[in-house]
Amino acid sequence: MTMLRVDALDAHHGLLHAVRDVSLEVAEGEILALIGANGAGKTTLLRAIAGAHPPTRGRVLFDGADITMLPAHRRVRKGLALVPEGRRLFSGLTVEENLLVAGAAARPGPWNASTVLEVFPLLRERRHALAANLSGGEQQAAAIGRALMTNPQLLLLDEVSLGLAPVAVETLYRSLQLLIERSTTIVIVEQDLDRALKVSSRIVCLLEGRITLEGRSRDITRNEVTGAYFGLRGAKFAEARVS
């Protein structure tokens, strides 16, 4: 069953055409990795899906309903949650308070402070620490946990491993694996190509706002991804690999 559908989406930053005629679908329980170099349009696309950036053309459909014109907070109530680049926690609140604020108007579902701390055990001993005093990995875990507190149907993760030490990335991905095992539907922006291929069901590669490669992760080689990533054979890849 298709949970998310993006049709011919365009998005701009002033005169910059950041997302160009992007169409994609995400099925229930799928893990879709969005990859591409800096400036490829990944974050803008994710923000447009979440309602944090207005598209200039096209549609976003979620669970069969057109949500293109809905504000971000109403998309959250429908079951769509974004973990933005930079985490954007409430720095003056504790970890637990950040979680409880997000859960105050949550949809019904399995996620609460206790279940979030089970999935992210590194936060359990830090639950009373201010968000401003957390390490980068702890902040990212708290940001993902805060999004889960809304009990989303679809989780959008932007730049999960950006700026984190390798040991923090490994710890985070162990927790994300638990979400995957629970059939959580996820769209993830990830700079690490090997990790993106390993964790995802499908890959979508963006270059200058356009899709240059799309297909099942198990069917795509790292060389093909690298070529699409840098635009070495973009058009041919996109034609050959769309499934």
C-alpha positions in Angstrom: 0.0 0.0 0.0 1.3 3.4 -1.0 1.7 5.7 2.0 3.3 8.7 0.4 3.1 9.9 -3.2 4.9 13.0 -4.6 3.7 14.1 -8.0 5.8 16.4 -10.3 7.0 18.5 -7.3 9.0 21.7 -7.8 10.3 23.9 -5.0 12.3 27.1 -5.1 14.5 29.2 -2.8 14.0 32.5 -4.4 15.4 32.2 -7.9 17.1 28.9 -7.1 15.2 25.9 -8.5 16.0 23.4 -5.7 13.6 20.6 -6.5 12.7 19.9 -10.2 9.7 17.7 -11.3 10.3 15.1 -8.6 7.8 12.2 -8.5 8.2 9.2 -6.1 6.2 6.8 -3.9 6.9 5.3 -0.5 5.0 2.1 0.4 3.9 1.2 4.0 6.8 -0.3 5.9 9.4 0.8 3.4 12.8 2.4 4.1 13.6 4.9 1.3 17.0 6.5 1.3 17.4 9.9 -0.4 21.0 10.5 -1.4 22.9 13.1 -3.3 25.7 15.7 -2.9 25.3 18.9 -0.9 22.8 21.2 -2.7 21.1 18.3 -4.6 17.7 19.3 -3.1 17.3 16.5 -0.5 16.5 18.7 2.5 14.2 20.9 0.5 12.3 17.9 -0.8 12.0 16.5 2.7 10.8 19.9 4.1 8.3 20.2 1.2 6.8 16.8 2.1 6.6 17.8 5.8 5.0 21.1 5.1 7.9 23.2 6.2 8.7 24.5 2.7 6.0 25.5 0.2 6.2 23.8 -3.3 5.8 25.9 -6.4 4.2 23.1 -8.4 3.0 19.5 -7.9 1.2 17.6 -5.2 2.0 15.7 -2.0 -0.4 12.9 -1.1 -0.3 11.1 2.2 -2.4 8.0 2.9 -4.4 8.8 -0.2 -5.3 12.4 0.8 -3.9 15.5 -0.9 -2.0 17.4 1.8 -0.2 19.8 -0.5 -1.8 22.9 1.1 -1.9 21.6 4.7 0.4 23.4 7.2 3.1 21.4 8.9 1.3 21.0 12.3 -1.7 19.4 10.6 0.5 17.0 8.7 1.9 15.9 12.1 -1.6 15.2 13.3 -2.2 13.0 10.2 0.9 11.0 11.1 3.9 12.6 9.3 6.9 13.6 11.4 10.1 15.3 10.4 13.5 15.2 12.2 15.2 18.2 10.7 18.8 18.7 10.0 20.4 20.4 13.1 18.0 18.5 15.5 16.3 21.8 16.8 15.6 20.6 20.3 14.4 22.9 23.0 17.8 23.5 24.5 16.5 24.8 27.8 14.4 21.7 28.4 15.6 18.3 29.6 15.5 15.2 27.3 12.3 14.0 29.1 10.7 17.4 28.8 11.4 17.5 25.0 9.8 14.2 24.7 6.7 15.1 26.8 6.1 18.3 24.9 6.0 16.4 21.6 3.7 13.8 23.1 1.2 16.3 24.6 -1.0 16.2 21.5 0.1 12.9 20.1 -1.9 10.5 18.0 -2.9 7.2 19.6 -0.1 4.7 19.2 2.7 2.7 20.9 5.2 5.5 21.4 5.6 7.2 24.8 8.5 8.3 26.9 9.1 4.8 28.2 9.1 3.0 24.8 11.3 5.7 23.3 13.8 5.3 26.1 13.8 1.5 25.5 14.7 2.1 21.8 17.3 4.8 22.7 18.9 3.5 25.9 21.7 6.0 25.7 19.1 8.6 26.7 17.8 6.8 29.7 20.6 8.0 32.0 20.5 11.5 30.4 16.7 12.0 30.6 17.1 14.8 33.2 19.9 16.5 31.4 19.3 19.7 29.4 19.3 19.2 25.7 22.0 21.9 25.4 24.3 19.7 27.4 24.0 16.6 25.3 26.5 15.2 22.9 25.7 15.3 19.1 24.7 11.7 19.1 22.5 12.1 22.2 20.9 15.2 20.6 20.1 13.2 17.4 18.6 10.4 19.4 16.5 12.8 21.4 15.3 14.5 18.2 14.3 11.2 16.7 12.6 10.2 20.0 10.7 13.5 20.1 9.4 12.8 16.6 8.3 9.2 17.6 6.4 10.7 20.5 3.8 12.0 18.0 3.2 8.3 16.9 3.9 8.9 13.2 2.9 6.7 10.3 5.9 8.1 8.3 9.1 9.3 9.8 11.3 11.7 7.8 15.0 11.8 8.9 17.3 14.5 7.6 21.0 13.9 7.7 21.1 11.4 10.6 24.8 10.9 10.7 26.0 14.4 9.7 28.7 15.7 12.0 28.7 12.8 14.4 31.6 10.6 15.5 31.6 7.1 14.1 30.8 5.5 17.4 27.7 7.8 17.8 26.6 6.9 14.3 26.9 3.2 15.1 24.8 3.6 18.3 22.1 5.5 16.5 21.8 3.0 13.7 21.5 0.2 16.2 18.4 2.0 17.5 17.1 2.7 14.0 17.4 -1.0 13.2 14.8 -1.6 16.0 12.5 0.8 14.3 13.0 -1.0 11.0 12.2 -4.3 12.7 8.9 -2.8 13.8 8.1 -2.0 10.2 8.3 1.7 10.7 8.0 3.6 7.4 11.0 5.9 7.0 12.4 8.3 4.4 16.0 9.0 5.4 18.6 11.5 4.0 22.0 9.9 4.4 25.4 11.1 3.1 27.1 7.7 3.8 26.5 5.7 0.6 27.4 2.4 2.1 25.1 2.8 5.1 22.3 4.1 2.9 22.5 1.0 0.7 22.6 -1.3 3.7 19.7 0.2 5.7 17.2 1.0 2.9 14.8 -0.9 0.8 15.0 1.6 -2.0 17.3 4.4 -3.1 16.5 7.7 -4.8 19.4 9.8 -5.9 19.0 13.5 -6.5 21.3 15.7 -8.6 20.6 19.4 -9.0 17.0 18.8 -7.9 16.2 16.0 -10.2 16.1 12.2 -9.7 19.0 10.6 -11.5 18.7 7.1 -10.1 15.9 5.1 -8.4 15.6 1.5 -7.6 15.8 -1.3 -5.1 18.9 -1.1 -2.9 19.7 -4.7 -3.4 19.7 -4.3 -7.2 22.0 -1.3 -7.3 25.8 -1.3 -7.1 27.8 1.2 -5.3 29.4 2.2 -8.6 26.0 3.0 -10.1 25.1 5.1 -7.1 28.4 7.0 -7.2 27.8 7.7 -10.9 24.3 9.0 -10.3 25.5 10.9 -7.2 28.1 12.9 -9.3 26.1 13.0 -12.5 28.5 10.9 -14.5 25.8 9.0 -16.4 22.7 10.4 -14.7 20.1 10.2 -17.5 21.0 6.6 -18.4 20.9 5.5 -14.8 17.5 7.0 -14.3 16.1 5.3 -17.4 17.6 1.9 -16.7 16.9 1.6 -13.0 13.4 3.0 -12.4 11.4 0.0 -11.3 
